[in-house]
């Protein structure tokens, strides 16, 4: 199996800088594994690598999606596999970088073999979501697929509609498909987790938001409105994007936007820290421990081939 490196961790822990160091040392190709950094209209708000960083080594799967488009974990996996294979053919190490745990889990552990859902079925449930809201559809899910309903928050409209669409489109609930055996892994993955206490991370998150605003985040959101003014579009659902949309819509002040942005970012970071500590990323490194990560990666590659 081909070796790959997965650099994971909460938002704001310095994954991009660590990835650049690894890519420089091991002739790496950096592949995005963050669902928000796929959106073209929000490079500042989603903290995508800047022009200089992307010019220093190959970067893939950043900023290619339109705001109105969405990308499932399975679709991302197909794109990532293609980039990993291309990197291997060129003699480069694939370095997967991001905070979307489901993406990395899908890549390294496989994905449930759910048959394709007819597009018209998915569209019908998405239209109902727009008309009725997530809580109403969650009540439908409670009646039709109580196991999935127990796992999903009543406000998680995207996953609720997915569960209902799968049930209608395949005739079986999500739990059935998730219970089936997964295919064997395609890659031998080294997980490197950047970790720091939430109390120490919080001021870094606040400073990063200020830097984004100073760097043009508000103007970026205003320009994105010209391409897509639908607040329900997948690209606007990201933290930072959603709060700036509310401000631009006149619903909250800029100060309130800033406060809400930090609150939601901190809550998201807390969930990420918990998730990565319990899902396949046991080796933790401080954000500034570049030497430790380089040493661990060198040992891994020596044992598993180029």
N, C-alpha and C positions, 0 to 999 in steps of 0.2 A: 504494500500500500504506500502511496505517496505521502511524504511528511508535509504537514502544514502547521502554521502557527496561528493560534487564535488569541488575540490580545483583547481582553474583555475588562469591563469595569463600569462603574457609575459615570454619569455625565460629569464633565469637569475634572476628571482625575488625571488628565494628561495623556490619554491614549494616543493621540495624533503624534505628539513629540516622541513618545516611546517607539511608535511604529516607524518613524523616520530613522531613528537610530538603528533599529533592527534591519530595516531595508538597506541602509547604507553598508552595514557590516556583512550582510548575507546575500547581497544582490537580490533584494526582495521586490515583489510587486504588492502594493497595498490595495486590498479589496475591501470596500465598505460593507460593514455588517450592522449599520444603523439605519433603521427604517425612515427616520426623519431626514437624514442626509442624502436621500435619494431624490429630493425635490429640487428642481432647477431654480425656482423662484426665491428660495430662501437660503442662500449660502451663508449669509451672516448669522441669521437667527438660529440656524441649526448647527453652527460652528463647523462648517465644512473646511477642510484644508484650503488655505489661500493659494493664490496663483504661484507664489514662490515655492511653497511647499510641494504643490503638485508638479512643479517643473523639476524638482530635485530627484524624483524617482517616479516610476509609473504608478498612477492611481486609477482605480477602476470602480465603476458603479456609484459614482458621486454625481448628483445633480442632473439626472437624466429624465426624471418623471415630471409630467405636467401636474399642476396643482389639483386638477379634477380627477387624476388617475389614482388608483390604489394598487398596491403590490402585496400579494400574499406571501407567506413564508415559503410555500412551495414554489412559487414563481421566482422569488429571489434565489432560492437554492439552485434552480436550473441555470440562472445567469451566473451565479457564483461558481458552479461546477465548470461552466464553460471558460471562465476566466482563470480558474485554477489549472485546468488542462493546458490552456494557452501559455500560462507562465511556466509550467513544467516543460513544455516543448521547447521553450526558449532557455531552459536551464536556470530559471529563477525560482525563488522560494515564494510561495503564496502566503501572505500575512493578512489574515482576516481581522479587521479592526472595527469594534463597535459595541454599543450597549444594548442591542436588541437580542436578548438571550434566546428568544424563540428562533431567530434566524440561525444562530450558531448551533443550537440544539438540533434543528432540522438538518443542518448540513452534516454534523458529526454523528448523529444517532439515527438519521432517517426520518421519514415522514409517513403518517398513516396513509394507507392506499385507498383514499376516498375517490370514488369515481367522479368524473366531471359532472357538475351540476348544470342543467340547461340554462343558458344565459337569461332566457325569459323568466325562469323561476327566480333566479337571483334578483333580477330587476324588479320583479313584482314585490318582493319583500323589501327591497330598498325604497320603493315608492311608498309602501305602507309605513316604513320607518319615518320618512319625511312627513307624512300626513299625521301619524298617530303618536310618534315619539317612542323612545326605547322602553319606557316602563310599560306601556300598553302591550308592546310585543313580548316583553318578558312575561307578562301574565299569560299570553298565548303559549309561550314556551313551557311555562309551569304545567299547563294542561296536557301538552303534547309530548314533551320531553323533559320530565321533572329532574332527571339526573343532570342534564346540561344546565337547566335553570338554576340548580343549586350551586353550580360552579361559576356562574356568570353574574356579574353585578348588574342590577336592573338598569343602570345607565350606560352599559357597554353595548351601544346599539350595533356596532359593527360585528361583534362576535355573536350577538343574539340573532341578527338577520342571517349570519352564516349558518348557525345551528338549525334555524328553521328552513333555510333553503336546502341544506343537506338532507334533512328529514324528508322534505317533500320531493326533492329531486332523485333521491336514491331509495326511498322507502324504509331507510334504517337510520336510527339516531347516530349522532357523532360518537357516542360511547361505544357503539358496536365497531365502528371503523378503527377507533383508537385502541381497541382491545386486540386487534389482529397483530400477528408478529411483524416486526419491522425488518426491512432488508438489512443485510450486513453492512457495516460502515465501509465507505470507499477510501477513507484517508486515515492515517495515523496522526492524530492531532495533539499538539502541545498547547495546553491552556495556560496562559499567563494572565493573572488577575491583578489589576491595579486597585489598590484598596487604601482607604484612609477613613478615620472616624468621621461620622456625619457632622459632628460639632466643628471639626477642623475644615471640612469641605465647604460648609455653608458660607463662610466669608469669601471663599474663592468663587462660589457660584454668584454671589452678589456682585463681586467685582467684575465677573465676566459679563453679566447682564449690562452693567454700566458701560463696559467696553463695547459691547454690541450696539448699544444705543448711540454712543459717541461715534461709532464706525458706520452708522447709516442703517440700523435695523428698522427704524420707523419709516424711512424713505423706501427701503426694500419692500416692506409690507404694503405701502401705498402703491408702489409700482405693480406689485403682485395682484392688487385689486383690479387693475386694468385687464389682466388676463383671466381672472376668475373672481367673481364677487359673491360666490355662493359660500356662506359660512359653514355649510355642511360638507364641503369638498374635503377629501381626505388630507390634502396638503395643509389645510387650515386647522386641522385638529391637533397639530403638534404644539407642545408647550412653547410659549413665546409667540408663535403665530396666532393662536387663538386669543390670547390676551391683547395683542396689538390690533387684531380685527375688532375686538370690542371697543377699543379706544378710538379707532378710526371710524367706527359706526356711531360714535358719540355716546356710547353707553357708560363709559368710565373715563376718568381723567388719566393723564399720563402717569401721575404719581400712583394712582390706584392700580394702573396697569403694571407698573414696575413692582409694586408690592405683591400683587397676585402672581406675577411671573415668577418671582423668587419663591413664593410659597409653594407653587405647583412644581417648580423645578426641584426644590428640596424634598418634597414628598415623593417625586419620581426617583430621585437619587436614593432615597431610603429603600424604596421597593427594589431597585436594581442591586443595591448592596446585599440585601437579604437574598435575592434570587441567585446571584452569582456565588454566594457563599454556600448554597445548598444544591447547586446544579452544575457539577462538573468542572469547577475552576478552583481546585484546592490550593494551588500554589500562588500565594499572595506576595506582591511586591509593593513597596512604597513608590509613589510616583517618580521620585528622584533617584530610584535605585536602578539606573540604566545599566551599570556594570553587572549587577546581579542578573538582570534579564538577559543580557548578552551572553553571560557565562552559561546560564541554564539552556539557552537556545543552542549554543555551540555543542553542549553535551548531548542534547537531544538529537541534533543533526548527525553528530558523529556516530551515534548508536543506530540511527535509522536511515542513513544514506542521504545523498544530496537532494 
